[in-house]
């Protein structure tokens, strides 16, 4: 009878100890989950701040790109329609503007940094990871187009130097300025900048979607 009593007490003690351990583990897990959630929300807040800065940069570059895109379209139109070359001063001015173009630089987007630092593990929503990856692809595409435009500009500059004198301004070769070769150059600029225009719009939409996702997570 005493042995049974001792066994009952012993088993009861073991059960209490086990229950205590399980409760402690459960509370610790809850605390860890809570800490991870706080870290995730803090990350969303930091990413939202960075994305808002990127959005402002994109909008400024988009506006700049669109302004000179219209100038280049005007230049191409002048070459095609101004048979008497009455607008040659405007065309020469546009030729000088070919050195001006938008230049959004983001060589290390958020997606790349998150995975290299391991912070991507904090993000529990796979849709956000996918959207950040899509945004990184768009950033890289824009940067590549801007490098292409820069390289092409350097190839066109020597031609412009043959057409016009910069200071004091003077047209030196009107026929070349109105020639099909120069119009082809302008059309290539237009093609690149039209593509950049679409990409800027895509990036702006992607950033706004992400900002909305972050805002919903932080409610």
N, C-alpha and C positions, 0 to 999 in steps of 0.2 A: 504493500500500500504506500509506504514512504517513497519507494522507487518511482511509483507511478506519479506521486505528487511532485517529486523533484523533476521528473521528465516533463510534466505538464508546465511547471515553472520555467524549465530550460527552454522548452519549445516556445513558450510565450515570450520569453526574453529575446530569443532569436528572431521571432516574428516582429517584435517591436523594433529591434535593431535594424532588420531589413527594411521595415516600413520607414524608419527614420532616414536610412540611406537613400531610399527611393524618393522620398519627399525632398531631401537635400539636392539630389541630382535633378529632379524636376524643377525645383526653384532656380538652380544654377542654369539649367537649360533655358528657362524663361528669361532669366537675366541676360544670358548670352544673346538670345533672340531679340530681346529689347534693344540691347547695345548695337547689334547688327542693323536693326531697323533704323536706329538713330543715325548710324554711320551712312546707311543708304540714303536717307533723307538729306543729310548734310552734303553728300556727294551730288545729289540732284540739284541742290541749291547752288553749289559751286559751278556745276556744269551749266546751269541756267544763266548764271552771271557771265560766263565765258561766251555762251551762245548769243546772248544779247549784244555783246561787243562785236562778235563776228557778223551779226545781222546788220549792225550799223555800218560796219566796214563794207559788207556786200552791197548795201543800199547806196552808199556813196560811190562805190566803183561802178555799180549799175547805171547810176545817173550820169557819171562821167563817160562811160562807154556809149550810152545812148546819144549823148550830146555830140560826140565826135563821129559817131556812126552816121548821124544825119548830115553832118558836114561832108563826109566822104561820099555819101550818096549824091549830095548836091554837086560835088566835084565831078563825079562820073556823068551826071546829067548834063553839066556844062559842056564837057568834052563832046558829047553826042549831039547836042542841039545848038550850041553857040557857033554857028558857021562863020560869022564875021569876027569872031574872037573879041567881042565887045566886053566880055566878062573875064578877060585874062587876069586882071588884078585879083579878082576873087579866087580864081583857080590857083594862082600862085600862092595866095594866102593859105588855101586849103592844102596845097603841096607841103608847105611849111608845117602844117598841123599834123602831118603823118607821123611825127615823132611823139605825138601825145596819145596815150591810151591807158585804159584802166590796168591796175596791177595789184590784184588781191593776192596776198601771200599768206599761205598757211601750209607749211611743209610738214607739219606734225599734228594732224587733226586729233580730236579727242579720242576717237576709237583706237588709234594706234597707241596713244599714251596709256589708256586704261589697261590694255592688254600687256604692255611692257611693264607696267607697275604692279599688275595683279589686282588693281581696284575693280576690274570688270566683275570679279566674283561677288562684289557687293550688290550688283544690280540683279534683282530677282526677276525682272520682266524681260523675257527674251525679245519682245517686240522693240523695246528701247535699244537693245544691243543691235538688232537688225537695222534700225533707223540710223543709229550712229555710224554703222558700217556704210550704209548707203550715202550718208553725208560725206564721209571720208573719200568715197569714190568720186563724188562730185567735186570736192575740193581739189583732188589730184588732177582731175580732168581740166578744171579751170587753170590751174597752175601750168599744165602742159600747153594749153592754148596760148597762154600769155608768153611763155617762152618761145613758142612758134612765131607769135607776132613780133616779139623783140628781135628774133633772128632775121625775120623777113624785113623788118624796118632797116636793119643794118645793111641789108643787101640793096635796098631801094635808095638809101641816103646818097650814095655816089651819083646816082642818076639825077636826083633833085639838085645836087650841087652843079650839075651841068646845065640845068634848065633855068635856075634862078640864082641871083646873088643875094645872100642873106642881109648883109650890112654894108652900104645902104641897100635897101631892097630894090632889085631890078631884075626884070625878066630877060634872060640871055638867049633863050631858045624857045620861041613861041610855038613853032611847029612841033617840037618834041613834047612840049607841055600838053599840046592838044592831040598827040599821037595815040594810036591804039595800044602801044606798049605801056605807056603811063596809065591809060585807062584800065588795062589788065591788072597793073599793080594795085590800083585803087580797089578794083573788084575783089581781089584776094583779101585785102584788108577788110572789106565789107563782109565777105564770107566768114572770116574768122570772128569778127565782132558780132555778127548775127548769131553765131553759135554761142558766143559768150553771153549774149543777151538772154538767150533761152536758159543757159545754165545758171545765170544769176537768179532768174525767176524761180528755177527749180530749187536752188539752195535756199532762197528766202522762204519758200513754202515748206521745205523740209525742216528748217530751223523753227518756224512758227508751230509746226506740228509737234516737234520735240518739246518746245516750251510749254505747249498745252498739256502734253503728257506729264511733264515734270510737275506742273501746277496741280494736276489731278492727284498725283502721288502724294503731294505735300499738304493736301487738304486735311 
